[in-house]
């Protein structure tokens, strides 16, 4: 899963523009269907998400895993802040405690 940014893929765009892609729900559903077909023919199957600009690969991988398993998934809080649509598939997790420290007294 490198992304489908066709306009930038074959241009002189830099790496960030080329991989700047977030798969929508319909596209992930198509990928899920292909996985379901392939998994019948193989003992194991690895899917790699590499549309890495701004964490899109992790968000899409978590969404795909939720689709495949039918279960909510752990979502890191910073990723949830960047992709609030993940809330519908996120396990309820306590927010992390503040790590800020007093820098002077």
Number of C-alpha atoms within 10 A of each C-alpha: 16 17 19 16 16 11 10 16 17 9 10 9 12 10 12 13 15 22 24 20 22 21 22 10 13 9 11 17 16 11 16 16 11 11 15 12 11 13 12 10 9 8 7 8 11 7 10 11 16 17 24 21 17 15 16 22 23 19 24 24 18 19 24 20 16 16 17 14 9 10 12 18 19 16 21 15 15 10 15 15 12 13 15 12 12 20 15 10 18 20 14 11 10 7 8 8 6 6 6 6 6 6 5 4 3
